[in-house]
Structures are given as C-alpha cells and as structure tokens.
Amino acid sequence: MQQAGNEQLDFNVNLGKKLSFLRQNRRLSQGELGDLLGVRAQQIHKYETGENKLSAERLKDCADVLGVSINYFFIEKLAPFNTEDAELLQLVSEFYSVPKDIRVEFLALIRKLRQFSQQFQSSFPNKENKRK
C-alpha cells in the first residue's frame, strides 16, 4: 500500500508542477489564478506543491482558464517532470492554444517532415556506415 501512496503523491506533485509552469508561462500570480478559479492563492500554492489534490472538475477549470486541453496535465514522459522539461511543456501549451483543425494540419506536416528526414538520411549514409 505504501507504494500506491507514493505514486499518488508523485502524480499530484507532477500535476502541480505542470500547473505552476503553465501559470507562470501565462504570467499569472497564484493570487490572479486563484481569482480566476474562485479560490485563494494559498489553495493554488497547495495544488502546485501537490499538498492538495486537484479534483477532475478543478483540473478542467484550470485547463479552461489557462487555455490548454486537459490532456496537457496527463502528458507522460519516461522521466518524472522537472524544470528542464520547460521547453517541451511550453511547446505543448502553445500547441493546445491553437484551434483543433490547425493542430491536425500541423501534426500532418510534422509527420511528413519526419518521413522526409528519414528518406533523406537513408539516401546519404554517414561515415560509420561506409566503414562497415
């Protein structure tokens, strides 16, 4: 049971870090975000540190107020979230702030770029492949 409790705590802490990053990215203080959500700054602090759990409804409110999909909070990586992931989270935040039809087209473009890159790399083997 102890492990399940630790996993839950880690989940809440990671969720709080993502909320904090997004709030700061939007240049909002804890008080300003609290005002938008109808809670005190102290409550935002507790969410951001993982001290208090975010309900599904409150998490949805956060996503709506901060202009992201609720999916933003559930992006999983192999390593736990840390401040070095700021660039990735900023990219995701910006991605979800764009209308869905544009996101779909953007993803299609990225897939085509990846395919082109793979074809290009296979056309020009690197020096290591020539030696073998």
C-alpha positions as CSV (number, residue, x, y, z in Angstrom):
1,M,0.0,0.0,0.0
2,Q,2.9,2.4,0.7
3,Q,4.0,2.3,-2.9
4,A,0.5,3.2,-4.2
5,G,0.5,6.2,-1.8
6,N,3.9,7.3,-3.1
7,E,2.8,7.0,-6.7
8,Q,-0.3,9.1,-5.9
9,L,1.9,11.7,-4.2
10,D,4.3,11.8,-7.2
11,F,1.3,12.2,-9.5
12,N,0.0,15.1,-7.5
13,V,3.4,16.8,-7.3
14,N,3.9,16.4,-11.1
15,L,0.5,17.7,-11.8
16,G,1.2,20.7,-9.5
17,K,4.5,21.4,-11.3
18,K,2.7,21.4,-14.6
19,L,0.1,23.8,-13.2
20,S,2.8,26.1,-11.8
21,F,4.7,26.1,-15.1
22,L,1.7,26.9,-17.1
23,R,0.6,29.7,-14.7
24,Q,4.0,31.3,-14.8
25,N,4.1,30.9,-18.6
26,R,0.8,32.9,-18.7
27,R,2.4,35.5,-16.4
28,L,-0.2,35.0,-13.6
29,S,0.5,35.1,-9.9
30,Q,-1.0,32.5,-7.7
31,G,-3.5,35.1,-6.5
32,E,-4.5,36.0,-10.0
33,L,-5.1,32.4,-11.0
34,G,-6.9,31.9,-7.7
35,D,-9.2,34.8,-8.5
36,L,-10.0,33.3,-11.9
37,L,-10.8,29.9,-10.3
38,G,-12.6,31.3,-7.3
39,V,-10.1,30.1,-4.7
40,R,-7.4,31.7,-2.6
41,A,-3.7,32.0,-3.6
42,Q,-2.9,29.6,-0.7
43,Q,-5.0,26.9,-2.4
44,I,-3.2,27.4,-5.7
45,H,0.1,27.0,-3.8
46,K,-1.1,23.7,-2.3
47,Y,-2.2,22.5,-5.7
48,E,1.2,23.4,-7.2
49,T,3.2,21.7,-4.4
50,G,1.0,18.6,-4.5
51,E,-0.1,19.1,-0.9
52,N,-3.8,19.2,-2.0
53,K,-5.2,17.1,-4.8
54,L,-6.9,18.6,-7.8
55,S,-10.3,17.2,-8.5
56,A,-11.2,16.4,-12.1
57,E,-13.6,19.3,-12.2
58,R,-11.0,21.8,-10.8
59,L,-8.4,20.4,-13.2
60,K,-10.8,21.0,-16.1
61,D,-11.3,24.6,-14.8
62,C,-7.6,25.1,-14.7
63,A,-7.2,23.9,-18.2
64,D,-10.0,26.1,-19.4
65,V,-8.7,29.2,-17.6
66,L,-5.2,28.7,-18.8
67,G,-6.2,27.9,-22.4
68,V,-5.0,24.3,-22.7
69,S,-6.6,20.9,-23.2
70,I,-6.9,18.9,-20.0
71,N,-4.6,16.4,-21.8
72,Y,-1.8,18.8,-21.1
73,F,-1.7,17.7,-17.5
74,F,-1.5,14.0,-18.4
75,I,1.4,14.0,-20.8
76,E,3.6,11.2,-19.7
77,K,7.3,11.0,-20.1
78,L,9.7,8.3,-19.2
79,A,11.3,10.5,-16.6
80,P,9.3,12.5,-14.0
81,F,8.5,16.1,-14.8
82,N,11.2,18.6,-13.9
83,T,12.0,22.2,-14.7
84,E,14.3,21.0,-17.6
85,D,11.1,20.0,-19.4
86,A,10.1,23.6,-19.7
87,E,10.7,23.8,-23.4
88,L,8.5,20.7,-24.1
89,L,5.8,21.9,-21.8
90,Q,5.8,25.3,-23.4
91,L,5.5,23.7,-26.8
92,V,2.6,21.6,-25.6
93,S,1.0,24.6,-24.0
94,E,1.2,26.6,-27.3
95,F,0.1,23.6,-29.3
96,Y,-3.2,23.3,-27.3
97,S,-3.8,27.0,-27.6
98,V,-4.2,26.7,-31.4
99,P,-7.6,25.6,-32.8
100,K,-8.0,21.9,-33.3
101,D,-8.3,22.0,-37.1
102,I,-4.9,23.7,-37.3
103,R,-3.4,21.3,-34.8
104,V,-4.4,18.4,-37.1
105,E,-2.8,20.0,-40.1
106,F,0.3,20.8,-38.0
107,L,0.7,17.1,-37.0
108,A,0.3,16.0,-40.6
109,L,3.1,18.4,-41.5
110,I,5.4,17.1,-38.8
111,R,4.8,13.5,-39.9
112,K,5.7,14.4,-43.5
113,L,8.8,16.2,-42.3
114,R,9.8,13.1,-40.3
115,Q,9.3,10.9,-43.3
116,F,11.3,13.2,-45.5
117,S,14.1,13.3,-42.9
118,Q,14.2,9.5,-42.7
119,Q,14.3,9.2,-46.5
120,F,17.0,11.9,-46.8
121,Q,19.2,10.2,-44.1
122,S,18.9,6.8,-45.8
123,S,19.9,8.4,-49.1
124,F,23.2,9.7,-47.6
125,P,24.8,7.1,-45.3
126,N,27.0,8.6,-42.7
127,K,30.8,7.8,-42.5
128,E,30.3,5.0,-39.9
129,N,28.0,3.0,-42.3
130,K,30.7,3.3,-45.1
131,R,33.4,1.8,-42.9
132,K,31.4,-1.3,-42.1
